[in-house]
């Protein structure tokens, strides 16, 4: 990309000897089609280019975040940063720059998707809803990242993704479905629409049930919520540095049916193959047969904990956030949805969670609600739709030893509270899940 080549050429000439410098550039084109009342009402496309500069000299560090349309003279920016860095405190955990041997060339010149393709996907979704009103969005994204530093590293990568998220509503119910893919044309909009339609139809006139401890079958979006919370607040090595992570490496903390890996090279993976340090990512085990194997490390957390870097530094998030896996796969099992339901004596099927908040990071106790498709299961059969329930549940113990009764045979990219396309997961059948009240308490 010419703009990147010009930028690093200018910076390379202006950096004084003895100054360590790292530049990151994120160029992304987000294309979005929204619909409501079963009609498209918005079609937009936005291209953004953000620049992140890091300077380190005399044991001190400064960071600058800029948008390329308003950054002005790069010479003035460098002079100002270096004149002010002396006022900063010593950076005692400075991890250094990535070496040039880690350079990776993954940039591809890919054009954004045609808006007519998104409109067709929306049409196919809406047609499945019959008389129900549909709402949601279809998006596609092309993102390019570039990293250069004074060690000689020059890395780049390109990622594409597309999502369809839709909901149908009746007077007494709502049903949603979500799907992601690397390529927009491969999104099965009819399947997504049919799933949302069936949930809407089957969950009409829900009845309230008493809170308590129930068996649950969790749809992929609900499973994704559990795992992304564990990833951000548990496996993120910054949480370990801060003393708030419950994760212990090589200790049997989860059920043996739980196998989670981060694999940016898996066919169809949606996110980058390099991290924000410019180093290539590798496939790593996160949980193997219920045993945690790795945290998500950045250069800095690896340095602070004296452990190996796993290259999970996030673009645009900075050191304060830590690391996060963005190509996470929960290994499917061998149980179909129908088999799961038949194995439940008394429990609840939950399509998705929402409004989830951490109450205690150490125990990973989270509270939240169910929505858009929940049913009571009795003696192996779905008997009626149920209303909103509030749960208060440790996500650690929800996947704890003996609590995972079954893992679904089909998996897909699911939505989560920290972004879509991060996790590819199946359904789960859990022995116990704690519901503490209705919506009002």
N, C-alpha and C positions, 0 to 999 in steps of 0.2 A: 504494500500500500504506500503510495507516494508520500502522503502526508506524514507517515511514520518515518520513512527514510529521510525526509527533510528534517524532521525533528531531531533524530539522533545524530544526524550530521552536524546540526547547529550546536547541540549540547556538547558533543564530543570536542568541539573546538573551544568551548567557553569554560569548561570545568578546569579549575586550577590543579596543578600537581598536588598530590597528597590528600585530595578530597575524594571520598567514596560517594558514588552517585548511582542511583537506580531510578529508571523511568519505566512506568507502566502506562499503557494506553488501552482503553476499552472502547471499541467502536461497535455499536449495535443498532440494528434496524428492527423495531418492534411494529408489527402490522396487526391490527386488531379490528374485528368486526363484532359489534354488539347487537343483540336483538332482545326485544321485549314485546309482550302481547302478540307473540308469533310473527313479528315483523322486524326486519333490520332497521335500526334507527341511527347507527353510527358506524362509520368506516374510516379509520385513521391509520396513518403510518408516520412514525417518528424515528429520525436518526439522531443518535447522541454519540458524542465522542468526548470522553473524560480522560484527563491526564493526572497521574499521581507521581510526584517526585519525592525522593528521599535523599537527603544529604547527610553524611557522617564525617566529622572532622574533629580532631583533638578530643575524642571520646564523647562527643555530643552529637545528637541527632535532631533533625527537623524534617517534617513531612508537609507537603503541599498538595492540595486537591484542587484541580482546575478544570473548567470546561473550555474546550478548544476555541469556542466562538467568542470567549471573553477573556482569554488569558493574556493578550497583549504581547509585548516583547519578551522573548525567552531570556534574552540577555539581562533585562531589568529584573526578571523574576529570580534568576540565579544570584545576581548581585545582592538583592534584598534578602534572600534566604541566608546567604553566607554572612551577611553583615549582622543578622539577628541571631544566628545560631549560638553565639557566645553567651547569650543570656539564658540558654537552656541548661537544665541540670545534667550531670553526667549520666550517660546511658550505660549502666553497669552490666546489662544483659544483651548488649548489641551482638547479634548473631553473625554478622558479616554478610557479604554478598555471595550469591551463587557463582560458582566457577564457570568459565566459558565452556568447559567440557560437557556441561548440562544443556547446552543450546539445543533447541528443538524447532524444526520448521514444519508447522502444520497449517499455515495460512492457506486458505482457498478462496478464490474470487467467486463468491456465490451471490446471485441476485435474490432479492426478496420475492416471496410468492405472489402470484397474481391475485388480486382481491376477488375476482370472479370464482376462484377455487374455494375461497373461504365462504363466499355466499352460497355456493352449491352445497357445501357441508352443512351450513345452517339450514338450508331448505330440506335436506334429507333428514336432519334431526327433527325439525318442526312437523314434517309429514307423519312421523311416527306417533305424534301426540293426539291425533284425531281431534276431538272437541276441546281438549285442554289447551290453555294458554301456555306458550313456551317462552322462556327467557334464558339468557346466558351469553356466552361469547365464544368466538373461534379466533385463535391467535396463531401467528407464526413469527419466528424470530431467527435472525442471522446475527451472530455475535463474533467479533474478532478481538483477540487480545494479543498484545505485544509487550515484551519485557526486554530491556537493555540495561547493562550496567558497566561500570568502569573496569570490571574484571575481564571484559571481552565477551560476556554472554549476550546473545541476541536470539530471543525465542519468539515464537508466534503460534497461534492455533485458531481454528474456526470451529464453532459449534452451531448446529441448527436444531430447532425444536418446533413443535406445533401442538396445540391443545384445543380440545373441544370440551366445554363445560356447560351443561344445560340442565334446566329444571322445568317440569310441568307442574301446574297447580290446579286442583279442583277447589270446591268451596270449603272442604274440610281437610285437605291433605296436600302434600307436595312430595315429589320424587325427583332426585337428582342423579346424574351420572357424569363421570369425568374420565377422559382418556388422553394420553399423550403419545407422541411418536416423533421420530427424528424427521419424518417427511410428511408434509401436510396431506398429500394425495393418498397416503396410506392410512389416514384416520378413517375408521369405520363409523361414520356418523349414524347410519341406520341402527347399528347395534347399540350405540350410546342412547339414541332416542328411544328405542324399544325398551331398554332397561329402565330409563326414567319414567316412561309411560306406565310400565307394569307396576313400579313402586307407587306411583301416584294413584293408580286404580285400586291397588290392594291395600293401601293404607288410609282409605277414606274412613271417616267417623272413628277416629282412634279413641280408645278407652284408657282412663288413668288406672294404673296398678300401684300397689303398695311398693314403696322402696324396700330395699333389702339386698342380700347377697344372691346373685343369680349366675347361672351358667350364661355365657354369651357366645354368639357367633359374630365376629367382627368382619365387615366388608373391608376391601383394600384401603379405602380412604381412612377408616378408623384405625386400621393397623398402622398406616403410614404416620398418623398423628402420634401414636405411642413411640414409634421408632425414631421420629425426628426429634421429639422431646429428649429421649435418651441420648441421641447424638449430640444435640446442642448443649445440654446440661450435664451430660455424663461422660461421653467419650471424647468430647472436646477437651484437649489437654490443658487449655487455659483454665477450665473448671478445676482440674486437678491441682494446678499451680495455686489457685485461689482457695483450695481446701473445701470446695463444695461438691465435688464429684463422688458418687457412691461406687464408681467402677474400680474393681481390683483386677489387675491383669493375672491371668492363669489361675483364677479362683472360680469354682463352680457357682456362678451367680444366677444363671438362667436355665430354663428347661433344655434338656439335651436335644430337643427338636428344633431349637433356634440356631440357625446358621446364617450369618450376615457377612457379606463381603462388599468391598468397594472396588469396582472394576471399570475404569474409564475406557478400557479396550474391548469390553464386551460388545458384540454386534448390537447396534441400535442404541447404545448409550448416548445420552443427550447432552452431556456437559463436557467441559474442557479436559484435554489430556495433559495439560500443564497446570501448575498452581501459580499463585501470584508472585512467587520468587523466580519464575521462569523455568523451573526444573520439571522434567517429565514425571507424571504420576505413574504409579505401579499398582497392579492388583494386590490388595492386601486383605487378610482375614481380620474381621472385627470381632465376631463371635463364632466360635467353632464348637458345635455340640454343647452349647450352653455356656462355654467358657470364654470370657473376654480375652482377646489376643493383642489388641493394639488400641492406643488412643489416636485421635486425629491431631497430628503435630504440625506446627509451623517451625520455621527456623528458630524462632525465639523460645517457644515452649520446649523444643528438643534440647536447647542449650540450658534452659532453666532446670529441667528435670534430668539432665545428663542421659538422654535417651536418643534413639535414632529418629531422624526426621522422616515423617511419612508423606511430606509434601501435600499438605491440605490447607495451605494459606489461601485465604479468600480474596478475590479481586474486589477492591473498593471498600473492604470492611475494616482494614487496619489491624494493628497488633492488639487492640483492646478486645477484639472478639475471639480470637483464637482460630482453631481449625475446624473444618467440617467436611465430611465426606459428601460428595455431590453426585456420585454414581453408585448408589447403594442398592444391593439386591438381597432380599430375603429368600433363601432357597425354598422353592415350593415343596410340598409333600405329595401325598397320593390320595387325598380325600376330596371328593367332589362336594359341592354345596349341598346337594340333595342328601348325600351320605351324612354330612355334618348335622343337618337338621334331624335326620332320623335317629341320630345318636343322643339327642337332647331329651332329658326327661322333663325338665321345666327350666326354661331359659328365655333369653331375649336375643333376637337378631337385630343388629345395629348397622345401618348403612354408613353413617358417618357421625363424627363428633364435631362440636363447634364451641367457640368461646372458651377454650381450655387455658387455664392459668396454673402455674406452679405454685403450690403452697409451701413446699419444703424441698429444696434441691437435694439435700442429703439423702432423703428417703424417696425422692422423686414422687411425692404425693401431688397429684394434679386434680383439679376440679374442672368440670365442664358439663356439657349437655349433649344429648343425642338429638338428631334431627333428620328429616327427609327420608323416612323409611325405617320404622322400628316395629317389630312384631313379637308377640308372645308365642313361644313354642312349648307345646305340652305333649308329652308322650310321642315325640318324634314327628309332630305335625304343627304347622303354623295355624294358630287358632284365631288370632285377632290382631289388628294393629293397636299399638299402644302409644300414649302421649309422651310428653317430655318428662324426662327424669334427670335429676342432677346426680352425677357420680363424684365421689371423692375416693380416689384409688391411687395406690402406689404403682406407677408404671413398671418399676423394678419387679415387684411381687406379681404383677399381672402376667409377666413372662417368666416367673420364677419356677424352680424345680417342681414338677408334678402338676403345674397349673395349666400347661398347654396340652390339651387333649387331642388336637388335630391341626394339621397344616394343609391348607387348600392346594389342589393340584394345578390351578391356573393362577397366573400372576399378571400384573399390569402396572404401568406407571400410575401412581396415585397422587392426589393432592395432599397438601399438608399445611400446617400453620406457618411454616417457614419457606414456602415456595413449592411450586409444582415441578415434577420431573426429577426430583432428588432421589426418590425411592421407587423401586419396582418390587411389589409385594403381592403375596396371595392372601386369602382369607385365613382367619385363625379361629379355632374353637378353644375357649378358655373355661376352666372349671369354675372359677369364682371371680366375680367383679362386683364392687361395692357401690350400690346406689343409695344415696343418703336422703333424697327428698325429691319433690316435684319442682317445677319451675320457680315457685314462690318460696321454696325453703327446703 
